[in-house]
Each structure stands twice: as C-alpha cells, then as structure tokens.
Amino acid sequence: MEKKKTVVPHKFHIKTGDTVVVIGGNHKGQRGVIKEVIREKDRAKVEGVNMITKHIKPTAQNPQGELKKEEGTIHISNLMLVDPTTGEPTRTGRRLNDKGKLQRFSKKTGNLI
C-alpha cells in the first residue's frame, strides 16, 4: 500500500473577504476582493481579476448554450493585502493582541487588521 501524503495547512497573509492588489503577472495593479482561497494549490479567486471564459454546452433547458465569464485563480504570492486604514498595499505580520490571540497587523502603519 502506498503512503498518503499529508498536506500541512499553513497560514496565508490573506483571507476570504480581504481587499487585495495584484503585484505581478498580466493583471498587475488591479484591485479586488478575495472570493475564495484554495489552500491545496496556494491560489485565490479575486473578484473581477483574471476573468476567463467558460463554454457551456447546449442542453434541453438551455438550447443555445452560453459563454460564461468567471474569475480564474491567481497564485497567493502575486497578491498583496490593502491596508484598510490607508488604502495602500502593505506587507503583514502577526502579533499577539490584548487577549493573547495572534492577529494580523500592517507593517507600514503598525495597525491591527
């Protein structure tokens, strides 16, 4: 029998619902909100960025078929979190808050996110 590889989930600097800016690739400079994070592949779907066209086959309910636009995934390394207070991209770190729980903070301003 083969051994199954166990994937150790690691923390990302972004979460679903964060506003991010693309810092590399064809969509560099675009902003959007994260819709989904795919942990296994280190990728994320960002609203309105990297739009791809899906071809839907004709069916009985939809005899025409259709072309559907949806977001493709972008590698996490090409995304940078936008600081909610300043609106600028920032690197993030983690530190303990008052209750002793790790919380993200902006490296530019030092404010908790």
FIKOLZA-1660 file (N, C-alpha, C; in steps of 0.1 Angstrom, whole numbers, plus 5000, padded with zeros to 4 digits):
% residues 113
   i   px   py   pz ch aa at
   1 5008 4988 5000  A  M  N
   1 5000 5000 5000  A  M CA
   1 5009 5012 5000  A  M  C
   2 5004 5022 4993  A  E  N
   2 5011 5035 4992  A  E CA
   2 5008 5044 5004  A  E  C
   3 5018 5051 5008  A  K  N
   3 5016 5061 5019  A  K CA
   3 5009 5073 5013  A  K  C
   4 4999 5079 5020  A  K  N
   4 4993 5091 5016  A  K CA
   4 5001 5103 5021  A  K  C
   5 5003 5113 5012  A  K  N
   5 5010 5125 5016  A  K CA
   5 5000 5133 5025  A  K  C
   6 5005 5138 5036  A  T  N
   6 4997 5146 5044  A  T CA
   6 5000 5161 5041  A  T  C
   7 4990 5168 5038  A  V  N
   7 4993 5183 5035  A  V CA
   7 4991 5190 5048  A  V  C
   8 5002 5197 5052  A  V  N
   8 5002 5205 5064  A  V CA
   8 4996 5219 5060  A  V  C
   9 4985 5223 5065  A  P  N
   9 4979 5236 5061  A  P CA
   9 4988 5247 5068  A  P  C
  10 4992 5257 5060  A  H  N
  10 4999 5268 5066  A  H CA
  10 4991 5280 5065  A  H  C
  11 4995 5290 5073  A  K  N
  11 4988 5303 5073  A  K CA
  11 4992 5311 5061  A  K  C
  12 4982 5318 5055  A  F  N
  12 4984 5327 5044  A  F CA
  12 4983 5342 5050  A  F  C
  13 4988 5351 5042  A  H  N
  13 4987 5365 5046  A  H CA
  13 4974 5371 5042  A  H  C
  14 4966 5364 5035  A  I  N
  14 4953 5369 5031  A  I CA
  14 4942 5359 5034  A  I  C
  15 4930 5364 5035  A  K  N
  15 4918 5356 5039  A  K CA
  15 4907 5360 5029  A  K  C
  16 4896 5352 5029  A  T  N
  16 4884 5355 5021  A  T CA
  16 4878 5368 5026  A  T  C
  17 4875 5377 5017  A  G  N
  17 4869 5389 5021  A  G CA
  17 4878 5401 5021  A  G  C
  18 4891 5398 5021  A  D  N
  18 4902 5409 5021  A  D CA
  18 4902 5416 5008  A  D  C
  19 4905 5429 5008  A  T  N
  19 4908 5436 4996  A  T CA
  19 4923 5435 4993  A  T  C
  20 4926 5431 4981  A  V  N
  20 4940 5429 4977  A  V CA
  20 4943 5436 4964  A  V  C
  21 4956 5438 4961  A  V  N
  21 4961 5443 4948  A  V CA
  21 4970 5433 4942  A  V  C
  22 4969 5431 4929  A  V  N
  22 4978 5422 4922  A  V CA
  22 4991 5428 4920  A  V  C
  23 5002 5422 4924  A  I  N
  23 5015 5428 4923  A  I CA
  23 5024 5422 4912  A  I  C
  24 5019 5412 4905  A  G  N
  24 5027 5406 4895  A  G CA
  24 5018 5399 4885  A  G  C
  25 5023 5397 4872  A  G  N
  25 5016 5390 4862  A  G CA
  25 5008 5399 4853  A  G  C
  26 5000 5394 4845  A  N  N
  26 4992 5401 4834  A  N CA
  26 4982 5411 4840  A  N  C
  27 4978 5409 4853  A  H  N
  27 4968 5417 4859  A  H CA
  27 4974 5426 4870  A  H  C
  28 4986 5429 4868  A  K  N
  28 4993 5438 4878  A  K CA
  28 4987 5451 4880  A  K  C
  29 4984 5455 4893  A  G  N
  29 4978 5468 4896  A  G CA
  29 4963 5467 4898  A  G  C
  30 4957 5457 4895  A  Q  N
  30 4942 5456 4896  A  Q CA
  30 4939 5452 4911  A  Q  C
  31 4928 5458 4916  A  R  N
  31 4923 5455 4930  A  R CA
  31 4910 5447 4929  A  R  C
  32 4908 5440 4940  A  G  N
  32 4896 5432 4941  A  G CA
  32 4895 5426 4955  A  G  C
  33 4883 5420 4957  A  V  N
  33 4880 5413 4970  A  V CA
  33 4882 5398 4968  A  V  C
  34 4888 5391 4977  A  I  N
  34 4890 5377 4976  A  I CA
  34 4877 5370 4978  A  I  C
  35 4873 5361 4968  A  K  N
  35 4861 5354 4969  A  K CA
  35 4864 5340 4975  A  K  C
  36 4875 5334 4972  A  E  N
  36 4878 5320 4976  A  E CA
  36 4893 5318 4977  A  E  C
  37 4898 5311 4987  A  V  N
  37 4912 5307 4988  A  V CA
  37 4913 5292 4987  A  V  C
  38 4921 5288 4978  A  I  N
  38 4923 5273 4975  A  I CA
  38 4936 5269 4982  A  I  C
  39 4936 5264 4994  A  R  N
  39 4948 5261 5002  A  R CA
  39 4957 5251 4995  A  R  C
  40 4951 5240 4989  A  E  N
  40 4959 5229 4984  A  E CA
  40 4969 5234 4973  A  E  C
  41 4964 5244 4965  A  K  N
  41 4972 5249 4954  A  K CA
  41 4978 5263 4956  A  K  C
  42 4977 5268 4968  A  D  N
  42 4982 5282 4971  A  D CA
  42 4977 5292 4962  A  D  C
  43 4964 5292 4958  A  R  N
  43 4959 5301 4949  A  R CA
  43 4946 5307 4954  A  R  C
  44 4941 5318 4948  A  A  N
  44 4929 5325 4953  A  A CA
  44 4922 5331 4941  A  A  C
  45 4908 5332 4942  A  K  N
  45 4900 5338 4932  A  K CA
  45 4897 5352 4937  A  K  C
  46 4900 5362 4929  A  V  N
  46 4898 5376 4932  A  V CA
  46 4887 5382 4923  A  V  C
  47 4878 5389 4929  A  E  N
  47 4866 5394 4922  A  E CA
  47 4870 5404 4911  A  E  C
  48 4866 5401 4899  A  G  N
  48 4869 5410 4888  A  G CA
  48 4883 5409 4882  A  G  C
  49 4891 5400 4886  A  V  N
  49 4905 5399 4882  A  V CA
  49 4907 5385 4875  A  V  C
  50 4915 5385 4864  A  N  N
  50 4918 5373 4857  A  N CA
  50 4906 5366 4852  A  N  C
  51 4897 5373 4845  A  M  N
  51 4885 5367 4840  A  M CA
  51 4887 5358 4829  A  M  C
  52 4881 5346 4830  A  I  N
  52 4882 5336 4819  A  I CA
  52 4868 5333 4814  A  I  C
  53 4868 5327 4802  A  T  N
  53 4855 5324 4795  A  T CA
  53 4853 5309 4795  A  T  C
  54 4842 5305 4801  A  K  N
  54 4838 5290 4801  A  K CA
  54 4827 5288 4790  A  K  C
  55 4829 5278 4782  A  H  N
  55 4819 5274 4772  A  H CA
  55 4809 5264 4778  A  H  C
  56 4796 5268 4778  A  I  N
  56 4786 5259 4784  A  I CA
  56 4779 5252 4772  A  I  C
  57 4779 5239 4773  A  K  N
  57 4773 5231 4762  A  K CA
  57 4757 5233 4761  A  K  C
  58 4751 5233 4750  A  P  N
  58 4737 5233 4749  A  P CA
  58 4730 5221 4756  A  P  C
  59 4719 5224 4763  A  T  N
  59 4712 5214 4770  A  T CA
  59 4697 5216 4767  A  T  C
  60 4689 5207 4772  A  A  N
  60 4674 5208 4770  A  A CA
  60 4669 5221 4776  A  A  C
  61 4674 5225 4788  A  Q  N
  61 4669 5237 4794  A  Q CA
  61 4676 5249 4788  A  Q  C
  62 4687 5248 4782  A  N  N
  62 4695 5259 4776  A  N CA
  62 4699 5255 4762  A  N  C
  63 4690 5255 4752  A  P  N
  63 4693 5250 4739  A  P CA
  63 4704 5258 4731  A  P  C
  64 4706 5271 4735  A  Q  N
  64 4716 5279 4729  A  Q CA
  64 4730 5276 4734  A  Q  C
  65 4731 5271 4746  A  G  N
  65 4745 5271 4752  A  G CA
  65 4748 5285 4756  A  G  C
  66 4760 5287 4762  A  E  N
  66 4764 5301 4765  A  E CA
  66 4779 5302 4767  A  E  C
  67 4783 5314 4768  A  L  N
  67 4797 5317 4772  A  L CA
  67 4796 5324 4785  A  L  C
  68 4802 5318 4795  A  K  N
  68 4801 5323 4809  A  K CA
  68 4815 5329 4813  A  K  C
  69 4815 5341 4818  A  K  N
  69 4827 5347 4823  A  K CA
  69 4828 5345 4838  A  K  C
  70 4840 5340 4843  A  E  N
  70 4842 5339 4857  A  E CA
  70 4857 5341 4860  A  E  C
  71 4859 5343 4873  A  E  N
  71 4873 5346 4877  A  E CA
  71 4881 5333 4877  A  E  C
  72 4894 5335 4872  A  G  N
  72 4903 5324 4873  A  G CA
  72 4911 5326 4886  A  G  C
  73 4920 5317 4889  A  T  N
  73 4928 5318 4901  A  T CA
  73 4941 5325 4899  A  T  C
  74 4946 5331 4910  A  I  N
  74 4959 5337 4909  A  I CA
  74 4967 5332 4921  A  I  C
  75 4980 5330 4919  A  H  N
  75 4989 5325 4930  A  H CA
  75 4989 5335 4941  A  H  C
  76 4989 5330 4953  A  I  N
  76 4989 5339 4965  A  I CA
  76 5001 5348 4965  A  I  C
  77 5013 5344 4960  A  S  N
  77 5025 5352 4960  A  S CA
  77 5023 5365 4952  A  S  C
  78 5014 5365 4943  A  N  N
  78 5011 5377 4934  A  N CA
  78 5001 5386 4940  A  N  C
  79 4997 5384 4952  A  L  N
  79 4987 5392 4958  A  L CA
  79 4992 5399 4971  A  L  C
  80 4988 5412 4973  A  M  N
  80 4993 5419 4985  A  M CA
  80 4980 5426 4991  A  M  C
  81 4979 5424 5004  A  L  N
  81 4968 5430 5012  A  L CA
  81 4968 5445 5011  A  L  C
  82 4956 5451 5010  A  V  N
  82 4955 5465 5011  A  V CA
  82 4951 5469 5025  A  V  C
  83 4959 5478 5031  A  D  N
  83 4956 5483 5044  A  D CA
  83 4943 5490 5045  A  D  C
  84 4934 5486 5053  A  P  N
  84 4920 5492 5053  A  P CA
  84 4921 5507 5058  A  P  C
  85 4930 5511 5066  A  T  N
  85 4931 5525 5071  A  T CA
  85 4936 5534 5060  A  T  C
  86 4947 5530 5053  A  T  N
  86 4953 5539 5043  A  T CA
  86 4949 5537 5029  A  T  C
  87 4945 5525 5026  A  G  N
  87 4941 5521 5012  A  G CA
  87 4953 5518 5004  A  G  C
  88 4965 5516 5010  A  E  N
  88 4977 5513 5002  A  E CA
  88 4981 5498 5005  A  E  C
  89 4988 5492 4995  A  P  N
  89 4992 5478 4997  A  P CA
  89 5003 5478 5008  A  P  C
  90 5002 5467 5016  A  T  N
  90 5012 5466 5027  A  T CA
  90 5015 5451 5030  A  T  C
  91 5027 5449 5035  A  R  N
  91 5031 5436 5040  A  R CA
  91 5024 5434 5054  A  R  C
  92 5023 5421 5057  A  T  N
  92 5016 5419 5070  A  T CA
  92 5025 5410 5079  A  T  C
  93 5022 5411 5092  A  G  N
  93 5029 5403 5102  A  G CA
  93 5018 5398 5112  A  G  C
  94 5022 5390 5121  A  R  N
  94 5013 5385 5131  A  R CA
  94 5019 5388 5145  A  R  C
  95 5010 5393 5154  A  R  N
  95 5015 5395 5168  A  R CA
  95 5003 5393 5177  A  R  C
  96 5006 5391 5190  A  L  N
  96 4995 5388 5200  A  L CA
  96 4987 5401 5203  A  L  C
  97 4974 5400 5203  A  N  N
  97 4966 5411 5207  A  N CA
  97 4964 5411 5222  A  N  C
  98 4955 5419 5227  A  D  N
  98 4953 5420 5242  A  D CA
  98 4948 5407 5248  A  D  C
  99 4941 5399 5241  A  K  N
  99 4935 5387 5246  A  K CA
  99 4945 5375 5244  A  K  C
 100 4957 5377 5239  A  G  N
 100 4967 5367 5237  A  G CA
 100 4964 5359 5225  A  G  C
 101 4957 5364 5215  A  K  N
 101 4955 5357 5202  A  K CA
 101 4963 5363 5191  A  K  C
 102 4968 5355 5182  A  L  N
 102 4976 5361 5171  A  L CA
 102 4966 5368 5162  A  L  C
 103 4970 5380 5158  A  Q  N
 103 4962 5388 5148  A  Q CA
 103 4971 5395 5139  A  Q  C
 104 4967 5397 5126  A  R  N
 104 4975 5403 5116  A  R CA
 104 4976 5418 5118  A  R  C
 105 4988 5424 5114  A  F  N
 105 4989 5438 5115  A  F CA
 105 4997 5443 5103  A  F  C
 106 4995 5456 5100  A  S  N
 106 5001 5462 5088  A  S CA
 106 5016 5466 5092  A  S  C
 107 5025 5462 5083  A  K  N
 107 5039 5465 5086  A  K CA
 107 5042 5480 5083  A  K  C
 108 5034 5486 5075  A  K  N
 108 5036 5501 5072  A  K CA
 108 5031 5510 5083  A  K  C
 109 5019 5507 5088  A  T  N
 109 5013 5516 5098  A  T CA
 109 5014 5510 5112  A  T  C
 110 5015 5497 5113  A  G  N
 110 5015 5490 5127  A  G CA
 110 5002 5488 5132  A  G  C
 111 4991 5491 5125  A  N  N
 111 4977 5489 5130  A  N CA
 111 4973 5475 5128  A  N  C
 112 4964 5470 5137  A  L  N
 112 4959 5457 5135  A  L CA
 112 4949 5457 5124  A  L  C
 113 4948 5446 5117  A  I  N
 113 4939 5444 5106  A  I CA
 113 4927 5436 5110  A  I  C
% end
